[in-house]
C-alpha cells in the first residue's frame, strides 16, 4: 500500500512540477562547413554607442545600422549613443560548430565584476545561457564559474539558423528572438509578416504555446543575390525592409517593401571605389532608363554583379516589358534613435483570438503559408533536439490536483486493513 501511495505521490509531483522545464531553443543540425548570414534580435541592456553594440557581436557598425535601416550619413554615426531597451536586428555569421549551427565568431572580453550569468542574461539579453558559455570555453572558465579573470576572451555561442536561406522555397533570413512575457506566437507572426503555422513548423512546435525565455527562429522575407561563387559577397541576402553594405562600403543594396528583387546602388559613404559605370553605356550602378514603344516598354538597367578581387562588377541588361516600371521603392531610412518608442522596441500585442489566429487588420503575409495540419512538424532538414515545454501534452497538467489527492486518499481508506 505504501508503494502505491508513493507512486501516486510521484505522479502528482510530476504534474505539479511539469512547468519547470528548460526554455526552448531551435537547433538546426549540420554536417559541413557551410555558413550563412543570420540575425539575432537584441534589446540593449543599457545606453551603448553604435560601435559598442557592434563590438559585442563582432559585426561591422555600418552593417548594424543598415540592417536596421538607420541613416548612415548621420554625422559621427558610429559614436552615436543608442538608448537602453532599444530592439535591434544584429547581423551575425552562422556557422556549423560541432554539428549544430551557432555563431562562431562572437567573442567577449571579461570586465571586473563579470559573471557568466551577468554576461549571458544581461549583456547578451538571454540569447545564450551561462552553462552554454561555460561548455563552450572549458579552458577559459575554471571550476568556479562565478570567478572570472579580467580580460578573459570568451566565445559566445549564440543560437542561429540557416535552413538553406529559404522558407517555403522563397528567400529568407532567420532571426533568433528571445520570447518576452507579453509575446504570443500569433503576435510575433503578425509583427514579422509570417504565419502561425510557419513559425510552428520552423521551430518544431506541437502547439502555439510559448513561454518567456524561449528562443524562436523567425523567418524574414528577403531578397537574394545571384553573384558568382568567386565573388567575396557571394550569397548576399537582404531582409525585406532593410539594407546591406558591401564592396568595401562602396555599394548599398536594399530589399524594398513587398519586393523580392535586390536593388543595389552606390553607398552614401562611397570613397575610393572602383568604377560603377556599366560598360558600353553612360549608365551608373542603379540607373534605369525606360522607353515606351508600341510593343511595350524597353527597360535598360545597370545592375550590381558582385565584388571580385577589389573590383565592382556591373552588368547591363535590357528587356521588353508590358508596361514601364515605376520608381524603385526603397525602405524608409530613420535617424539614429535617441529614445525608445513603440516603433523602436518590439512588443507585439497578444493575439485577440484564443485559437491563436493573427489579427484581421494585421500585416498580410508575404510568405507562402505552410501546408499541413495545425499540429506542426519540422520541415525536412528542420530543427531537432529542442528542449520544449511539455505541460500541454500531459493529461494530468490540466486535471485539478486537489481532486487527484482526494481520490487517492479515498482509495487508500477503502482498502481492507
N, C-alpha and C positions, 0 to 999 in steps of 0.2 A: 504494500500500500504506500509506503514511503517512497518507493521507486516511482510509482505512478504520479504521486503528488509532485515529486521533484521534476519529472518530465514535463508536467503541466506548467510548473513554475518557469522552466527554461523556455518553453514555448511562448509564455506570456512575456518573458523578458525580451525575447527576440522581437515580439510585436511592439513592445514599448520602445525599444532602442533601435528599431529599424531606420529611424530618421537620421541616426548618427552615422552617415556614410560619407565617404570622401567625395570631394567635388569632382564633377565630370570634366574630362578634357579630351578633345578629339585627337586621336592618334592615327597617323597615316603611316603604315609600314612602307619601307623602301629597301631596295637591294642593290642600288648602284650609286654612282657619284653625281646623279642629276641634281640640279639646283633650280630654283625659280625665285621670282620676285614675289614677295608677300607683304602683308601689312599686319601690324598689331595695333589694337585700339588702346590708347594710353591716356589716362587722366593725370594731369600734373598734380603732384602732392604738395607743391609749394611754388612760389614765383620762380621761374627759371628763364635764363636767356635762351634764345633760339639755339645758339651754339652749344649750350649746356645740355639741352634735350637731345640734340644730335649726338653729342659725345656719349650720353648714356647708352645709345643704341648703335654707336659706330656707323652712323649714316651721314651723308652729306647734308649740311644745313640747308643748302638751296633745294635739294631734293625733298627734304622735310617740308619746306614751305610750299613748293609747287604741288606736292601730293595733296595738300590741304587748300589749294587754290588761293594761297596768300600772296599778295603782290610783292615780288622780289625786287622791284625797283625802289622800294621804300628806303630812304637814307639809313645807312648803317644797320640794315635789316638783321644781320646775323647777331648783333648785340641787343636787339630788341627784347625787352622783358615780357614774357608771356605770363598771364595770370594763373594762379592756382585754380584747380578744378576745371581747367580748360581741357576738352577732349580733342585729341589729335589722332590721325591715322599716320603711323610711323612706318616707313618702308624698311624692310629687313630682307636679307638674303636667306632663303630657306634651303637647308642642305640636308643630305642623308647622313645621320650620325648614329652609328650602332644600330642600323636597321630601322630608324624612326626619323621622320623629318623634324628638324629643330633649327633654331638659329645658331649657326656655327661660329659667327664672328662677333658676337656681342660680349664684351668684357667690362668688368667694373673693378676699379682700384679702391680698396677699402680705406675708410677715413676713421679718425678717432670716434669712439662710441658706437661704431657699426656692429651689428649682429646679423646673423643670417636672416632672422625673422624680419628685422628692420629693412634690410636690403630687398627681401622678397615681397613683403606685404606693403611697404610704404614706398620705397624708391621705385620699384618696378610694378607697383599697383596690383599685386596679387596675380600677375601674369605667370609667375613661377613660384614654387614653394621653397621653403628653407631646406627641406630634405632633398629636393632636386638639385639645388645649388651644391649641397654637401656631397651628394653622389657624383656630381659632375666634376668635383675638384677634390679628389681623395687625398692628394698630397698637400694641397694648399690649406685645407681645413684639418686641424688636429682633432684629437679625441674629444676636446671640449669645444663644441661649435659656438659657444657663447663668447669665446675669446678669439679675436681675430687680430693678427698683426697689422698695424697700419701700413698701407701701401701694397698689401697682398693683391695680386691680379687674379680675379675670379672669372671663370667662364659662366655666363648666364644663359642656360639652355631654355630659351623662350619657345613656347609652342607655336608651330606654324604648319600650314598645309599647302600642297601644290595641286593635287588632283589633275595633273596634266594641263593646268592653266585653262580648264574648261568647266562649265557647269551646264548640264543638259546639252552638250555638244556645242555650246556657244562660249566665246572667250570670257574668262572671268579671272579675277584676282581674289584670293581668300584673305580675310582679316580675322585674326584671333581676338575675341571680345570677351571680357570678364563680365558675367551677369551681375547686375545690381538688384537690390531688393525691390525696386519699382518695376522691374522688367517683366514682360511676358513674351513668350515666343512669338505670338501674333503681333505684338507691338514692335518687336525687333524686325520681323519680316516686313511690316509696313514701312518702317523707317528706312530700310535699305532696298526697297523695291524688289523683294523676292517673295516667295510663297511659304506658307507654313509647312506644307508638305516637303518642299525643297530643303528647308532647314532641318526638318526631321530626318530626311534621307541622308544629307551630308554629315550630320552629327550622330547618326545611328541611334536616334531616339525612338523608344517604343511608344511614347505619348508626348503631348506638348508640354508636360510638366518640366520646369527648370527651377533651379534654386540659386540663391546668391553664391557667388564664387565659382560656378560652372564656367568653363571656358569654351565658347562656341566658335566654330569656323563659319564665317558668314561670307557667302559668295557675292562679290560685287561685279556687276556687269562691266565689261572692259572692251577696249579697242586694242587689237593685237597687231603687231607689225609683221612684215614678211621679208625682213632683212636677211641677207645670206649668212650662212653659218660662220664665215670668216670675219664678219663684222663684230666689232667689240660690243655693240649693243644689240646683238642677235637676241631674238625672242623678247624684245621690249614690249611691254604691255602696260596700258594706262587705264586706271579705273575711271568709269564714267563720272563726269563732273570734276575731273582734276587734270593736272598737268604732270609731265615728266621732263627733266632736263637731261640732255645727252650731248655727245660730241664735244667734250671738254667745256661744257656750259655754253656752247655756241648755238645749239638747236633746242627749241622747246616744242614738245609735242603734246597735244591735248586730245581728250575724248569728250566731244561736245554733248550737250543734253540730248538724250534719246538717240544717240548715234553709236554706231559700231565701227566707224571709219576713222582711223588715226589721221590727224592733221598736224603737220609739222611746219614750223616757220623759224626764222632767226630769233634767238632769245634776246630779251632786253639787255642782258649782261654781255652780249657777244662782243668780244675784243680779240684781236689777233687770230681770227678764224680763217680757215681756208675758204676758197671761193664757194659761194652758194648760188651761183648762176647756172642755169641749165645750158648745156652746150647747144650750139646752133639755134639759139633764141636769145631774146632780151629779157626773158622771164627770170625772176629770182625765186628762191625757195618759198613755196607757199602761194605764189602768184597763180591766178586762174584767169583766163580770158574766155569770153563766150561770144559766139556769133550766130545770130538767128538766121536760118535758111528755110527754104520751102520744105525741105525734107526733115527738119528738126533743128537741133541746136548743136553746133560744133563747139566742143569744150576742150581747151588745151590747158594743161596744168603742169607746174614744176614741182615734183614730189621729192621727198627725202628717201634715200635708199640705204642708209646706214653709215656708220663711221668706220672706215677701213684704213689702217696704218696712218692715222692722223689726217685723213682726207675725208671731207664730207661728200658723200655720193649723192648726186641728184639725177633724177630721171625725168625726161619729158614725155608726157603721154597726151594723146589726142583721141577723142571719141565723139561719136554722133549720138546724142541723147534725144528722147522725145520732146523734152522741154528744157529750158535753161534753168540751172540750179540757182537757188537764192544765195544770199550771203552766208559765208561759213559761220555757224554758230559756235561760239567759244564759251567755256564755263566761266561764269562771272567771278572776277577776282575780288578779294576782300582785303582791306587794310590789315596789317598785323594787329591782332586783338589786344586790347588793354584791359578789358573786363569780361566777365563771363555772363552771357545772357542765354535765353532759351535756344538760340541758334548756335551757340558756341559749345554747349555741353549736351551730349547725347543722353536724353532721358525719354524714351518712347512711352507714350501713355499706355496704361494697361488696356487690354482688349475689352471692348464693351460687350463681347459675346462670351457666354460661359463655355461655348463649344470651341473657343479659340479662333474664331474667324476674324479676319482682318477688317478694320473699319471700312464701311462702304465708301466714305469720302476720302480714304487714304490714297496714296500714290498707286497708280496702276503698275503691275509687274512688267518689267522689261525682260524677264527671264521666262522661258517656256516652263510651265508647271510640270513637275514630275508626275508620271502616271503611277497607278497602283493604288492599293488600299490606304486608308488613313493610318493604319499601323505600319509605320515605315520601316524599311530595311535598308542597310547601307548599299550604295551603288557598287558596281564592280570596281575593285581596287579601292574601295572606300575605307572609312575608319574602322579600326578593330581594337580590341583590348582596352576599351574605355571603361573607366570606373564610373558607374552611373547610379543615381538614386533608384532603389528598387522597391520603395514602400508601396507604390501603386500596384505592384504585381503580387503583393502579399495579401491574401484574403483576410488575415487577422488584423491587418493595419486599419481596416475600416470597421472592425467589429468592436463594440464597446468593451473595454477591459473589465468594467465592473460586472457585466453580465457573465463574462467568462469566469471570473472569480466566484461569482455566486453559484454557477452551475458546477464548478469544480468542488466547492465546499459541500454543496448539497449532495453530490455523488459520493463523496468520501463518507459523509454522515450516514448515508443509506446502506453502506457496505456492512455485512454482518461482522461482528467482532470475533 
